[in-house]
Amino acid sequence: MSESLDRHPLLSELTAGDRRMLEEYLAPREVEAGSTLFRATDEAEELLFVSDGVVSIRSEGQPIGELGQGEVIGALCLVSAGLRMCDAVAAAPSSLLCLSRESYARLRLDQPALALQLEEAILRSFASLVRSVLVDARSSSVAIS
C-alpha cells in the first residue's frame, strides 16, 4: 500500500514513515466499472484516494470530470461535515484507499501531528483550487470585456 500512497500529491509532504503510519487508518476498496461510490446528497463520510482506475464525477447525470491514479475525492469531508455535491461512479475497475471520518478521528487521537499535517495538506489543496477558479474567473471576465 505504501507505494500507492507515494503517488498521491496530497501526501507529498509526508515522510515515508508518516505515510506508513497513515496506512493503518485506511481501508482498501476494489470496485467494478459502473459501481456507484456515492451520490449527491449522501453524507460525506470518507476521503477516497484513487490508487488505480478512473472515477467519473457527475452532476445531475452529466459527467463533469474524471479522476485517476494519484487523485483524491472528498478530502474536505474530514475537516467539514456535509453532504456530497455530486455523484461518483467507477468508469473502470478501480482500486481505492478510504479514510473514513471515524478513522480520521482515531488518527487525530493516536497521531495528532500526522493528522494535523494531513489537514493542512487538505486545506492547502483546497486553497489552491479556489485560487485557480478565481484566476480563471478573472481571465474570463477580462476576455468578455
Backbone torsions as a table, in degrees:
resi	resn	phi	psi	omega
1	MET	NA	-32.3	-177.7
2	SER	-54.6	-43.5	-179.7
3	GLU	-59.6	-38.2	179.3
4	SER	-63.5	-41.5	-179.7
5	LEU	-69.0	-27.2	178.2
6	ASP	-63.1	-23.2	-176.0
7	ARG	-89.8	5.1	-178.1
8	HIS	-102.3	109.6	-180.0
9	PRO	-53.6	-31.4	179.3
10	LEU	-57.1	-30.4	-175.9
11	LEU	-101.5	10.4	-173.0
12	SER	-62.2	-26.9	-179.0
13	GLU	-87.3	-5.9	176.1
14	LEU	-80.8	147.6	174.7
15	THR	-74.0	164.4	176.5
16	ALA	-58.2	-38.4	178.1
17	GLY	-64.7	-39.8	177.6
18	ASP	-64.2	-41.7	179.2
19	ARG	-64.3	-39.4	176.7
20	ARG	-63.3	-39.2	178.6
21	MET	-65.2	-40.7	179.4
22	LEU	-62.2	-35.2	-179.8
23	GLU	-52.8	-33.2	-178.1
24	GLU	-62.6	-18.0	-176.3
25	TYR	-104.8	-1.2	-176.7
26	LEU	-99.6	145.7	175.6
27	ALA	-115.3	124.4	177.4
28	PRO	-73.8	147.2	176.7
29	ARG	-142.0	127.9	174.7
30	GLU	-104.9	132.1	179.6
31	VAL	-130.0	147.3	178.0
32	GLU	-86.4	157.3	175.0
33	ALA	-55.9	136.0	-179.9
34	GLY	92.5	-11.1	179.5
35	SER	-70.6	133.3	176.5
36	THR	-84.4	123.8	177.8
37	LEU	-83.1	-41.4	173.7
38	PHE	-164.3	165.1	179.4
39	ARG	-120.1	156.0	174.4
40	ALA	-55.7	141.7	-178.8
41	THR	79.1	-3.2	169.3
42	ASP	-67.7	150.4	172.7
43	GLU	-64.0	130.7	179.3
44	ALA	-80.9	105.1	-172.1
45	GLU	-119.4	-0.1	179.9
46	GLU	-157.3	147.7	171.1
47	LEU	-88.9	137.8	-179.9
48	LEU	-118.5	122.3	172.6
49	PHE	-93.6	123.7	177.1
50	VAL	-84.8	110.2	-179.7
51	SER	-87.8	-33.3	-179.2
52	ASP	-160.2	148.5	178.2
53	GLY	101.4	-165.0	-177.1
54	VAL	-140.2	134.6	177.1
55	VAL	-117.7	126.6	178.5
56	SER	-90.9	130.2	176.3
57	ILE	-101.5	129.0	-174.9
58	ARG	-130.2	147.9	175.2
59	SER	-128.2	122.7	-178.1
60	GLU	51.5	40.1	176.7
61	GLY	83.8	-10.1	-177.9
62	GLN	-97.9	132.9	177.8
63	PRO	-65.8	134.6	177.6
64	ILE	-121.1	-6.9	177.6
65	GLY	172.8	167.6	176.1
66	GLU	-131.3	142.7	178.3
67	LEU	-120.8	139.2	-177.9
68	GLY	-128.6	-160.9	-176.0
69	GLN	-49.8	130.4	177.9
70	GLY	90.8	-7.3	-179.0
71	GLU	-98.0	163.8	-173.6
72	VAL	-125.2	143.6	177.7
73	ILE	-122.9	129.5	171.4
74	GLY	78.5	26.2	-176.8
75	ALA	-61.4	-35.1	-176.8
76	LEU	-65.1	-19.8	-178.6
77	CYS	-63.7	-18.9	178.6
78	LEU	-76.0	-26.9	-176.9
79	VAL	-110.0	-8.0	-179.9
80	SER	-152.6	115.3	179.8
81	ALA	-69.9	149.1	178.4
82	GLY	170.7	-171.6	-178.6
83	LEU	-101.0	152.4	174.9
84	ARG	-66.3	146.4	-178.3
85	MET	-103.3	-4.0	-175.9
86	CYS	-153.5	177.9	174.9
87	ASP	-101.9	150.6	173.9
88	ALA	-129.0	125.2	-177.1
89	VAL	-131.4	134.2	177.3
90	ALA	-66.3	120.0	179.0
91	ALA	-85.7	-12.9	179.0
92	ALA	-152.9	163.6	173.7
93	PRO	-53.6	132.5	-172.5
94	SER	-136.6	149.4	174.5
95	SER	-112.8	128.8	-177.8
96	LEU	-126.3	154.6	169.5
97	LEU	-119.0	127.5	-172.0
98	CYS	-112.5	131.9	173.3
99	LEU	-116.7	103.9	-178.6
100	SER	-75.6	161.2	175.9
101	ARG	-59.2	-37.8	178.9
102	GLU	-63.2	-46.0	178.4
103	SER	-65.3	-37.0	177.8
104	TYR	-65.1	-37.6	176.5
105	ALA	-61.8	-41.1	176.7
106	ARG	-64.6	-42.1	178.3
107	LEU	-58.4	-43.2	-179.9
108	ARG	-62.2	-34.7	177.7
109	LEU	-76.2	-43.9	-174.5
110	ASP	-78.6	-40.7	-173.4
111	GLN	-135.7	69.5	-173.8
112	PRO	-59.7	-36.0	-179.9
113	ALA	-66.1	-41.3	178.0
114	LEU	-66.0	-42.7	178.5
115	ALA	-61.2	-39.7	178.7
116	LEU	-66.1	-41.4	177.1
117	GLN	-60.0	-43.4	179.4
118	LEU	-64.5	-45.1	179.6
119	GLU	-61.3	-42.8	178.0
120	GLU	-63.0	-39.4	178.1
121	ALA	-63.7	-41.7	178.4
122	ILE	-61.9	-46.2	-178.2
123	LEU	-68.2	-36.7	175.1
124	ARG	-62.7	-42.8	179.6
125	SER	-62.5	-43.4	179.5
126	PHE	-65.2	-43.0	179.1
127	ALA	-61.3	-39.8	178.3
128	SER	-63.2	-42.0	178.0
129	LEU	-62.7	-45.1	179.2
130	VAL	-61.3	-43.7	178.8
131	ARG	-59.6	-43.5	-178.2
132	SER	-66.9	-36.0	176.7
133	VAL	-65.1	-42.0	178.9
134	LEU	-64.4	-42.0	177.9
135	VAL	-62.3	-44.7	177.9
136	ASP	-61.3	-41.2	-179.9
137	ALA	-64.9	-40.9	177.8
138	ARG	-64.9	-42.4	179.2
139	SER	-61.5	-41.7	-179.9
140	SER	-66.2	-40.4	-178.8
141	SER	-70.3	-32.8	175.8
142	VAL	-67.2	-41.8	-179.5
143	ALA	-65.5	-32.3	-178.9
144	ILE	-75.5	-34.3	-175.8
145	SER	-61.0	NA	NA
